[in-house]
């Protein structure tokens, strides 16, 4: 499935270990079940920049993934 910028998605699979390093934009590692917004769609190479935020609006993680690294489902 092709996703668009600003789509809300659920992380249903990770096919690559995430090399997580805490920094001001990454408070924790991505987890299956996280809800994220696609903030950018890349075409060359293909990929998505995903942002997961806490209920208070604070960014929990902001990372880029190729389509082969992550399995997403659209949240309606």
C-alpha positions as CSV (number, residue, x, y, z in Angstrom):
1,X,0.0,0.0,0.0
2,X,1.2,3.5,-0.8
3,X,0.9,6.0,2.0
4,X,0.8,9.8,1.7
5,X,2.3,12.6,3.7
6,X,0.3,13.3,6.9
7,X,-1.4,9.9,6.9
8,X,-1.8,8.4,10.4
9,X,-0.4,4.9,10.6
10,X,0.0,2.1,13.1
11,X,3.4,0.3,13.3
12,X,2.5,-3.4,12.9
13,X,5.9,-4.8,12.0
14,X,9.6,-4.0,12.2
15,X,11.8,-6.0,9.8
16,X,15.0,-4.4,10.9
17,X,16.5,-3.7,14.3
18,X,16.4,0.0,15.1
19,X,19.7,1.5,16.1
20,X,18.2,3.7,18.8
21,X,20.2,6.5,20.3
22,X,18.4,8.9,22.7
23,X,18.4,12.5,21.6
24,X,16.0,15.5,21.9
25,X,13.7,14.0,19.2
26,X,14.0,10.4,20.2
27,X,13.0,9.6,23.7
28,X,12.4,5.9,23.1
29,X,12.6,3.2,20.5
30,X,9.7,2.4,18.2
31,X,7.3,-0.3,19.4
32,X,4.8,-2.5,17.6
33,X,1.4,-0.8,18.0
34,X,2.7,2.7,18.0
35,X,0.6,5.3,16.1
36,X,2.7,7.7,14.0
37,X,2.2,10.4,11.4
38,X,4.0,10.3,8.1
39,X,5.8,13.6,8.0
40,X,7.6,13.0,4.8
41,X,7.4,10.6,1.9
42,X,10.7,9.9,0.1
43,X,10.9,8.6,-3.5
44,X,14.6,8.1,-4.2
45,X,15.2,5.9,-2.3
46,X,11.7,5.2,-1.2
47,X,10.9,5.7,2.4
48,X,8.9,7.4,5.1
49,X,9.8,9.8,7.9
50,X,7.5,8.8,10.8
51,X,6.8,10.8,14.0
52,X,5.3,9.2,17.1
53,X,4.0,11.6,19.7
54,X,2.8,11.1,23.3
55,X,-0.7,12.2,24.3
56,X,0.8,15.5,25.5
57,X,2.1,16.2,22.0
58,X,5.8,15.6,22.9
59,X,7.7,13.7,20.2
60,X,8.6,10.2,21.4
61,X,10.5,9.2,18.2
62,X,11.1,10.6,14.7
63,X,12.8,8.2,12.4
64,X,13.1,7.3,8.7
65,X,12.3,3.8,7.4
66,X,12.4,2.2,3.9
67,X,9.2,0.3,3.0
68,X,11.1,-3.0,3.4
69,X,12.0,-2.1,7.0
70,X,8.6,-1.4,8.4
71,X,5.0,-2.7,8.1
72,X,2.3,-0.1,8.5
73,X,-1.4,0.0,8.4
74,X,-3.5,3.1,7.8
75,X,-5.4,4.4,10.8
76,X,-8.9,5.7,9.8
